[in-house]
């Protein structure tokens, strides 16, 4: 019996150690950024395409005030309320002290500068497919924006969801870098895929989630319940969105649908961002959406 209990204790310790290793926060190697030169114009493009101001500007901000990245917006979920932090260039309460590597770790691995897991309300599961060059350029552009001395508010998340180490297990289950829509895509469709699957993180709203909050990638862009509890976010697959590519591109530019309706709700801010893209980039998004299959057939296996 003693030997058996000792064996069980050893197994428990080994399993615990393996769990600590497997759930540790991941980081990017510094060498992956060596030689990359930031491009401020590209950084500004990434800033808008990724919707940074839509989450990190203060509630109610409009116009140029949306460049004041004070944070404070609340995002209610089944797991608690997440409050966007200050990511302005303030050196104390913002991210001015962050290096390009710190930003890369946050965006691509969901890991903070102090080695903590970030909650996936921050859409790093999509940003994981960002290029290192775009991260470096975004870092440079963020440094040109005004500093705002507004303290970030703590998330309102209860046990057990507030246990950061547990997020390492969540990432093992649901963080799958790599493209979802594969196959023989054109250059235009691949450009649109990068804008939709990575920068634009469209799936974060338009794809349903499982009980643990992981994206159901086999139901990619098929629509999802609205987190507010009111209505449903529509699907964008080739079977659900019967607009032409030109219609989609125009909607992303002006917010007007083919039926002369206009964007509402959260899409108003999305249109603010996509309206800053070029006509070519909006058409690339449209071409990609037309390539998204109606079912899991044609999607990359997970």
N, C-alpha and C positions, 0 to 999 in steps of 0.2 A: 504493500500500500504506500509506504514512504517513497519507494522508487517511482511508483506511478504518479504520485502527487508532485514529485520533483520533475518528472518528465512533463507533466501538464504545465507546471510553472515555467519551465524553460521554453515550451512552445508558446505560451502566452507572451513571454518577454520577447521572443524572436518575432512573433506576429506584430507586437507593438512597435518594435524597432523598424520592421519592414514598413509598417503603416506610416511612421514618422518620415521615413525616407521617401516613400511614394507620394506623400502629401505635402512635401516641402515646397515652398514657393520657387518657381523657376525663374531664371534670369537669362538675359541675352549676354553673349560674350562680347566684350568691348571691341574685339577685333572685327566684328561684323559691321562696325560703324567707321572703321579706319578708312580714310581717304574719301569719305563722302562729303561733298561740299553743299551746304544748304542753299536753297534757291528761295528767296523771299516771296517771289510771285507764285511759285509752286506751293509754298507754305500757306499763302492766303487762300489759294484754291482748295487745298486740303482742309483748311479751317472751315470753309463754308460747305464743302461737299460732305464733310463728316458731321456737320451740324453741331459744332462745339458750342456756339452761342445759344442754341436752342435749349440746351440743358443748363449751361453754366452762367448765363446772364441772370441778373436778378429778376424775380417775378414781375411781370408787367412792363419789362423793358421794351422800348421801341427805338427804331432808327439807330443812330450812332451809340446810344446807351447800351446796345446789345454787345458792344465791344468791351464793356466793363464787366469782366467775368467774375463777379462777386459771389456767385453761387446763391443758394437759398431756395431753389425750386424743390418742391416736394413731389415724390413719386410714390403713390400708394400702391402696395402690392399685397398679395396674400401672406407675405412673410413679414410685413411691417412697412414702415415709411422710410424711404431712402431720400436723403437731402443732398442735392448737388453741392460739392465743395467749391471754395474759391480757387480758381486756377489762373488768377491774374498774375501780373509780373511783380506783385508785392513780395519782397524777400522774406518777410516774416510769416504772413498768413497765406500767401499765394505760393506759386511754384517757381519763382525767380531763381531760387537756389538749385533747382533741378538741372542736371546735366541732360544732354540728348539721350544718354544711356538710361537715365532714370525714366524719361518719357517713353522710351522704347519698351522698357520692362513693364510699365503700366499699361501701355496700349496692346502690346503683343502677348504678354504673359499674365496680365492682371495682378502684377506684383508692385507694391509700393517701395519707395526708396529705403524704408526701414526694414524691408523684408517681409511685410505683411501681405496677405491675400486681400485683394479688393473684392467687394461684392459684385456679382454679375449684373446688377442694375446698371453699372458702367459696362457698356457693350463690348468688352474686350474679346468676347467670343467671335465677334465679327472683325474687329480691328486686328485680330491675330493675323489676318491675311494682308495687312498693310506692308508696303515695301519699306525697307530701312531708309531709303532716300527720302521718301515722303515723311517719315517720322522726323528725320533731321531737319527737313525744311519747315515742318510744322513747329518744331521746337524754336527755330529761329524767328518765325513769324510771331509766335506767342510772346516772345521777348520784346517785341515792338509795341505791344498793346499796353494801355494804362495800368498802373498799379492801383489796387483797391484794398484798403485796409479793413476789410470786413471779415470777421472771424467765421470760419466754417462751422456749421451746426452739426451735432452728432446725429447719426442715423437713429431711428426709433425702431429697433429690431430686438425682439426678445429671444430668450433661450428656447431651443438650441441653435437658432439660426444666426445668433450673434457670435458663435464660436468660430473664429477666423480659420483655425486649423482645419475645421471640417470642410471649408471651401476647397481645400486641396483634393479631398475625395470627390467633391462635386465636379471639379475641373477634370479629374480622371475620367469621370463618367460622361461629361457633356461638352467638354472643350475639345473640338476636333478641327484643328487648323487644316486648311485645304478647301478646294472649291467644291461646292455642292453640285452645280450643274456642269457636267462634263460632256464629252462627245466632240464631234467635229464642228467646232464653233469658228465663225469668221473672226477676223481681227476686230471688227466693230463689236461683235457680240462679246468678245473677251474684254474689250474696253468697258462695255456696259456691265459685265460681270464684276469687274473690279469696283466700279462705282456702286453697284447694288449690294454685293455680298460683303465687301470690305468697308469702304469709306462710308457709304450711305446707310449701312447696317439696317436695311429695310426689313430683313427677316425678324428683327427683334420685336417688331409690332405685328407683322403680317404672317407670322408662322405660329401655329399653336404650340403650347408648352405642356410638358407632362407634370405630374404631381409634385416634382422636385424643382420645377422651374427650368428644366432643360428644353431647348428647342427640339421639336419633333421634326428632324430633318427629312424624314420620309414624307412629310406633309408640307414641304417647302413652299412658302408663299401662298398657301391655300386659305389664308384668313384665320382670324383668332378672335376670342372674346375680348371686348374692350376692357382694360383693367379698371376703368371707372365703373364698370357694371352696367353701363348704358350702351346697348347696341353691340354691333360686331364690326371688327376691322375687316374690310373686304379682302378677298383673295386676288392675287395678281398673276395667276398662271395663265397659260395660253387658252385654257378652257373657260376661265372665269372672266377674263378681261377681253371683251370683243372689240375694243377700240383698235383703230389702225395705229401703226407706228407714228404717223404724223399727229394723230389725235393725242397719243400719250405724250409726245414731245411738247405739244402745245400746252397741255395741262400742266406739265412740269415748268413751263415758262410763264404762263399767265394765270393758272389756277382755274381756267374755264374748261368744262367738260364739253364733249360733242353735243350735248343736249342743252348747252348754254346755262348750265348750273355752275356753281363755283365751289371751290374747296372750302371746307369748314373744319372746326376743331383743330387737332394737332397738325393736320395737313397744311394749315395756313403757314406755319413756320417752316415746314418742309419745303413748300413752294418758294418761300423767301430764299432758301438756300439753293434749290435747283434752278431758280431763275437767274442765278449768278453764273451758271455753267454756260458753255457755248452751245449753239444749236447742234453741233456735231456730237457733243457729249450727251445731250438730252436724247438725241436719236440713237446713240449707242445704248443708253438705258432701255429705250423702247425695243430695240432689236434683241437685247438680252431677255427682256420679259416675254417676248414672243417665242423665245427658245426654251423657256421654262416649261417642262412637261406637266401635264394635268395630274399625273400620279407619280409614285416613286420610280416608275420605269424611266430610265434615262438619268436618274440621279446617281451620284457617286455613292458607292456602298460605304457604310459607316462601321 
